């Protein structure tokens, strides 16, 4: 994202304990939860949009 884009909400469900751990760790590190989620989504897309040649050959 090089230009300023409109921000949107993504909704999903996770166990309450996972959310609590995530929220606590973000607070301990002084990070905004939304910023960390954005980084995680970007990393996941980077890993999955351009699969390696070995990916998809029996790996799930």
WOVENWO-V949040 format. One line per field, one symbol per residue. phi: phi as a letter, one per 30 degrees, with the letter a starting at -180 (. if undefined). Layout:
BEGIN
phi->???
END
This chain:
BEGIN
phi->.ccdcddbcccacbeeddddddddddddcicdeddddedddddddedcdbddeddjcicb
END
